[in-house]
């Protein structure tokens, strides 16, 4: 029905998805995972923000579905054109508040702990104290870090650079997530060609997927960096197996599940 409502072309998909992420960013100003000091009791403004967020999800999903029709059509867009669409869709989320999750505050608190030479595996951010630990979701406040030393070293470096300033820290983590998505976008077409699959379809399904933008970018999750390094490692191991194994191991030192990628390195 959407396809018959207006002509489906790359520009209309780009604009529709951009409208979706813009609504997400604007709605997140009152309905996002805001810092504690900005949280307010239920109000008409917060309810309107929540409506805006979910309206943005609907628009973004519709744009992705319509884009899939083009990718599967007789004249599919090139991977380069799809990368531009990805950049346009992600742009409004760069400065948006965290959405759907408070995990990014855990990253910042654990980075501050590591920067202060505290054992992040022995206890949770409650040991850090101060305003940053109060931003962490209560269920994770007393839990040791589940992340690998590579990510914690990155979070520690970010804490040192930003000096614990929350806006700068959130922006830094969002940029790390965007870097991970960019690495995914570089790796996916190459892996698709190696497997005899369509590179444009791989980008559409693996990088432009709304879940990537909602969970990895809007939520600033470190899964993005793990997946980006994992994809890059699998690409590298075709010609340089040692480099590939190192990159996949580095991905596992961000989050442990990426260690399963070493089985793929052996197979390749």
One Martini backbone bead per residue (centre of mass of N, CA, C, O) as a GRO file, in nm:
protein
  268
    1UNK     BB    1   0.056   0.063  -0.020
    2UNK     BB    2   0.299   0.252  -0.003
    3UNK     BB    3   0.394   0.212  -0.301
    4UNK     BB    4   0.113   0.352  -0.417
    5UNK     BB    5   0.120   0.645  -0.282
    6UNK     BB    6   0.420   0.672  -0.399
    7UNK     BB    7   0.697   0.706  -0.554
    8UNK     BB    8   0.967   0.481  -0.582
    9UNK     BB    9   1.271   0.613  -0.464
   10UNK     BB   10   1.562   0.703  -0.332
   11UNK     BB   11   1.477   0.986  -0.232
   12UNK     BB   12   1.217   0.907  -0.077
   13UNK     BB   13   1.359   0.715   0.119
   14UNK     BB   14   1.553   0.922   0.236
   15UNK     BB   15   1.337   1.122   0.344
   16UNK     BB   16   1.170   0.927   0.518
   17UNK     BB   17   1.406   0.837   0.704
   18UNK     BB   18   1.482   1.121   0.800
   19UNK     BB   19   1.212   1.179   0.937
   20UNK     BB   20   1.233   0.948   1.137
   21UNK     BB   21   1.502   1.036   1.285
   22UNK     BB   22   1.397   1.317   1.360
   23UNK     BB   23   1.168   1.220   1.545
   24UNK     BB   24   1.350   1.067   1.735
   25UNK     BB   25   1.521   1.309   1.830
   26UNK     BB   26   1.287   1.491   1.929
   27UNK     BB   27   1.146   1.286   2.119
   28UNK     BB   28   1.407   1.234   2.298
   29UNK     BB   29   1.401   1.508   2.463
   30UNK     BB   30   1.155   1.357   2.654
   31UNK     BB   31   1.180   1.013   2.587
   32UNK     BB   32   1.452   0.951   2.666
   33UNK     BB   33   1.768   0.863   2.811
   34UNK     BB   34   1.800   1.071   3.041
   35UNK     BB   35   1.923   1.250   3.259
   36UNK     BB   36   1.825   1.270   3.578
   37UNK     BB   37   1.786   1.590   3.591
   38UNK     BB   38   1.571   1.564   3.328
   39UNK     BB   39   1.374   1.409   3.466
   40UNK     BB   40   1.018   1.365   3.444
   41UNK     BB   41   0.719   1.352   3.499
   42UNK     BB   42   0.440   1.282   3.375
   43UNK     BB   43   0.348   1.431   3.058
   44UNK     BB   44   0.247   1.575   2.773
   45UNK     BB   45   0.535   1.612   2.660
   46UNK     BB   46   0.631   1.319   2.699
   47UNK     BB   47   0.405   1.188   2.533
   48UNK     BB   48   0.475   1.333   2.269
   49UNK     BB   49   0.760   1.217   2.247
   50UNK     BB   50   0.673   0.920   2.229
   51UNK     BB   51   0.513   0.950   1.971
   52UNK     BB   52   0.750   1.053   1.800
   53UNK     BB   53   0.930   0.804   1.826
   54UNK     BB   54   0.724   0.592   1.703
   55UNK     BB   55   0.683   0.742   1.441
   56UNK     BB   56   0.978   0.719   1.353
   57UNK     BB   57   0.984   0.411   1.339
   58UNK     BB   58   0.773   0.386   1.115
   59UNK     BB   59   0.916   0.554   0.898
   60UNK     BB   60   1.181   0.394   0.890
   61UNK     BB   61   1.058   0.121   0.818
   62UNK     BB   62   0.922   0.209   0.557
   63UNK     BB   63   1.182   0.299   0.413
   64UNK     BB   64   1.320   0.021   0.422
   65UNK     BB   65   1.109  -0.138   0.262
   66UNK     BB   66   1.120   0.036   0.006
   67UNK     BB   67   1.422  -0.004  -0.043
   68UNK     BB   68   1.397  -0.312  -0.089
   69UNK     BB   69   1.250  -0.288  -0.360
   70UNK     BB   70   1.490  -0.163  -0.507
   71UNK     BB   71   1.706  -0.382  -0.449
   72UNK     BB   72   1.505  -0.607  -0.596
   73UNK     BB   73   1.518  -0.474  -0.854
   74UNK     BB   74   1.628  -0.404  -1.180
   75UNK     BB   75   1.757  -0.112  -1.046
   76UNK     BB   76   1.975  -0.105  -0.829
   77UNK     BB   77   2.145   0.037  -0.603
   78UNK     BB   78   2.434   0.130  -0.506
   79UNK     BB   79   2.642   0.106  -0.245
   80UNK     BB   80   2.710   0.409  -0.240
   81UNK     BB   81   2.414   0.507  -0.222
   82UNK     BB   82   2.353   0.354   0.047
   83UNK     BB   83   2.562   0.502   0.220
   84UNK     BB   84   2.425   0.776   0.198
   85UNK     BB   85   2.163   0.694   0.332
   86UNK     BB   86   2.287   0.615   0.602
   87UNK     BB   87   2.401   0.895   0.670
   88UNK     BB   88   2.131   1.047   0.666
   89UNK     BB   89   1.978   0.878   0.879
   90UNK     BB   90   2.201   0.916   1.116
   91UNK     BB   91   2.241   1.223   1.167
   92UNK     BB   92   2.012   1.295   1.388
   93UNK     BB   93   2.146   1.088   1.608
   94UNK     BB   94   2.412   1.218   1.699
   95UNK     BB   95   2.255   1.447   1.909
   96UNK     BB   96   2.088   1.258   2.047
   97UNK     BB   97   1.955   1.105   2.279
   98UNK     BB   98   1.930   0.837   2.432
   99UNK     BB   99   1.775   0.526   2.324
  100UNK     BB  100   1.610   0.254   2.495
  101UNK     BB  101   1.881   0.308   2.680
  102UNK     BB  102   2.139   0.311   2.964
  103UNK     BB  103   2.421   0.181   2.883
  104UNK     BB  104   2.604   0.428   2.827
  105UNK     BB  105   2.640   0.498   3.131
  106UNK     BB  106   2.798   0.245   3.199
  107UNK     BB  107   3.038   0.300   3.021
  108UNK     BB  108   3.123   0.566   3.157
  109UNK     BB  109   3.158   0.457   3.445
  110UNK     BB  110   3.367   0.235   3.374
  111UNK     BB  111   3.572   0.432   3.254
  112UNK     BB  112   3.615   0.592   3.517
  113UNK     BB  113   3.716   0.354   3.681
  114UNK     BB  114   3.960   0.284   3.502
  115UNK     BB  115   4.087   0.570   3.525
  116UNK     BB  116   4.096   0.515   3.857
  117UNK     BB  117   4.199   0.217   3.906
  118UNK     BB  118   3.950   0.029   3.901
  119UNK     BB  119   3.778  -0.268   3.944
  120UNK     BB  120   3.528  -0.355   3.715
  121UNK     BB  121   3.487  -0.672   3.807
  122UNK     BB  122   3.434  -0.641   4.131
  123UNK     BB  123   3.229  -0.399   4.056
  124UNK     BB  124   3.021  -0.141   4.043
  125UNK     BB  125   2.937   0.198   3.995
  126UNK     BB  126   2.881   0.250   4.303
  127UNK     BB  127   3.192   0.280   4.376
  128UNK     BB  128   3.228   0.561   4.243
  129UNK     BB  129   3.019   0.756   4.256
  130UNK     BB  130   2.835   1.009   4.207
  131UNK     BB  131   2.662   1.119   3.928
  132UNK     BB  132   2.732   0.889   3.725
  133UNK     BB  133   2.617   0.642   3.885
  134UNK     BB  134   2.315   0.756   3.879
  135UNK     BB  135   2.274   0.692   3.559
  136UNK     BB  136   2.255   0.410   3.618
  137UNK     BB  137   2.094   0.141   3.610
  138UNK     BB  138   1.998  -0.030   3.886
  139UNK     BB  139   2.060  -0.330   3.775
  140UNK     BB  140   2.387  -0.225   3.714
  141UNK     BB  141   2.520  -0.076   3.967
  142UNK     BB  142   2.626  -0.376   4.110
  143UNK     BB  143   2.781  -0.457   3.840
  144UNK     BB  144   3.005  -0.591   3.669
  145UNK     BB  145   3.181  -0.594   3.394
  146UNK     BB  146   3.111  -0.755   3.060
  147UNK     BB  147   3.362  -0.638   2.929
  148UNK     BB  148   3.634  -0.586   2.758
  149UNK     BB  149   3.951  -0.443   2.765
  150UNK     BB  150   3.930  -0.276   2.505
  151UNK     BB  151   3.678  -0.112   2.577
  152UNK     BB  152   3.776  -0.006   2.856
  153UNK     BB  153   4.014   0.153   2.742
  154UNK     BB  154   3.841   0.340   2.570
  155UNK     BB  155   3.664   0.449   2.803
  156UNK     BB  156   3.902   0.562   2.966
  157UNK     BB  157   4.004   0.761   2.753
  158UNK     BB  158   3.740   0.920   2.733
  159UNK     BB  159   3.735   1.010   3.028
  160UNK     BB  160   4.000   1.173   3.013
  161UNK     BB  161   3.912   1.371   2.787
  162UNK     BB  162   3.619   1.461   2.926
  163UNK     BB  163   3.623   1.469   3.245
  164UNK     BB  164   3.316   1.357   3.299
  165UNK     BB  165   3.150   1.481   3.080
  166UNK     BB  166   2.849   1.396   2.966
  167UNK     BB  167   2.809   1.511   2.677
  168UNK     BB  168   3.089   1.421   2.572
  169UNK     BB  169   3.058   1.119   2.635
  170UNK     BB  170   2.808   1.064   2.460
  171UNK     BB  171   2.936   1.153   2.195
  172UNK     BB  172   3.172   0.955   2.197
  173UNK     BB  173   2.996   0.694   2.196
  174UNK     BB  174   2.849   0.760   1.934
  175UNK     BB  175   3.107   0.762   1.756
  176UNK     BB  176   3.184   0.469   1.810
  177UNK     BB  177   2.926   0.350   1.688
  178UNK     BB  178   2.964   0.474   1.404
  179UNK     BB  179   3.226   0.332   1.345
  180UNK     BB  180   3.112   0.047   1.354
  181UNK     BB  181   2.907   0.088   1.122
  182UNK     BB  182   3.116   0.164   0.910
  183UNK     BB  183   3.264  -0.108   0.916
  184UNK     BB  184   3.022  -0.272   0.832
  185UNK     BB  185   2.978  -0.125   0.555
  186UNK     BB  186   3.255  -0.219   0.442
  187UNK     BB  187   3.229  -0.538   0.485
  188UNK     BB  188   2.963  -0.647   0.357
  189UNK     BB  189   3.017  -0.636   0.046
  190UNK     BB  190   3.268  -0.819   0.056
  191UNK     BB  191   3.132  -1.068   0.178
  192UNK     BB  192   2.920  -1.099  -0.043
  193UNK     BB  193   3.108  -1.145  -0.285
  194UNK     BB  194   3.250  -1.395  -0.163
  195UNK     BB  195   2.947  -1.546  -0.143
  196UNK     BB  196   2.759  -1.454  -0.396
  197UNK     BB  197   2.625  -1.191  -0.317
  198UNK     BB  198   2.447  -0.902  -0.275
  199UNK     BB  199   2.571  -0.603  -0.171
  200UNK     BB  200   2.311  -0.434  -0.146
  201UNK     BB  201   2.153  -0.637   0.027
  202UNK     BB  202   2.355  -0.643   0.260
  203UNK     BB  203   2.326  -0.345   0.336
  204UNK     BB  204   2.022  -0.337   0.381
  205UNK     BB  205   2.017  -0.568   0.604
  206UNK     BB  206   2.291  -0.489   0.788
  207UNK     BB  207   2.290  -0.145   0.799
  208UNK     BB  208   1.983  -0.024   0.733
  209UNK     BB  209   1.861  -0.141   0.956
  210UNK     BB  210   1.669  -0.028   1.212
  211UNK     BB  211   1.821  -0.180   1.441
  212UNK     BB  212   2.087  -0.036   1.400
  213UNK     BB  213   1.985   0.256   1.455
  214UNK     BB  214   1.837   0.203   1.731
  215UNK     BB  215   2.061   0.037   1.888
  216UNK     BB  216   2.350   0.139   1.798
  217UNK     BB  217   2.306   0.451   1.762
  218UNK     BB  218   2.083   0.555   1.958
  219UNK     BB  219   2.215   0.366   2.197
  220UNK     BB  220   2.529   0.346   2.189
  221UNK     BB  221   2.643   0.062   2.128
  222UNK     BB  222   2.916  -0.170   2.145
  223UNK     BB  223   2.827  -0.371   1.922
  224UNK     BB  224   2.927  -0.208   1.681
  225UNK     BB  225   3.231  -0.252   1.723
  226UNK     BB  226   3.228  -0.555   1.723
  227UNK     BB  227   3.105  -0.592   1.434
  228UNK     BB  228   3.311  -0.427   1.277
  229UNK     BB  229   3.564  -0.597   1.352
  230UNK     BB  230   3.455  -0.866   1.259
  231UNK     BB  231   3.411  -0.797   0.959
  232UNK     BB  232   3.703  -0.705   0.902
  233UNK     BB  233   3.835  -0.976   0.978
  234UNK     BB  234   3.693  -1.151   0.760
  235UNK     BB  235   3.810  -0.997   0.523
  236UNK     BB  236   4.119  -1.023   0.592
  237UNK     BB  237   4.144  -1.349   0.601
  238UNK     BB  238   4.165  -1.405   0.295
  239UNK     BB  239   4.478  -1.280   0.284
  240UNK     BB  240   4.519  -1.220   0.617
  241UNK     BB  241   4.485  -1.425   0.872
  242UNK     BB  242   4.627  -1.282   1.106
  243UNK     BB  243   4.479  -1.014   1.092
  244UNK     BB  244   4.198  -1.135   1.121
  245UNK     BB  245   4.244  -1.265   1.400
  246UNK     BB  246   4.308  -1.001   1.547
  247UNK     BB  247   4.036  -0.855   1.491
  248UNK     BB  248   3.852  -1.070   1.620
  249UNK     BB  249   3.985  -1.056   1.897
  250UNK     BB  250   3.921  -0.758   1.942
  251UNK     BB  251   3.616  -0.798   1.936
  252UNK     BB  252   3.620  -0.992   2.190
  253UNK     BB  253   3.745  -0.745   2.369
  254UNK     BB  254   3.463  -0.613   2.373
  255UNK     BB  255   3.290  -0.886   2.304
  256UNK     BB  256   3.276  -1.224   2.346
  257UNK     BB  257   3.098  -1.344   2.101
  258UNK     BB  258   3.319  -1.286   1.873
  259UNK     BB  259   3.486  -1.553   1.910
  260UNK     BB  260   3.321  -1.720   1.697
  261UNK     BB  261   3.479  -1.598   1.449
  262UNK     BB  262   3.725  -1.796   1.458
  263UNK     BB  263   3.583  -2.022   1.305
  264UNK     BB  264   3.568  -1.864   1.037
  265UNK     BB  265   3.869  -1.828   0.998
  266UNK     BB  266   3.934  -2.124   0.968
  267UNK     BB  267   3.744  -2.178   0.725
  268UNK     BB  268   3.884  -1.945   0.540
   0.00000   0.00000   0.00000
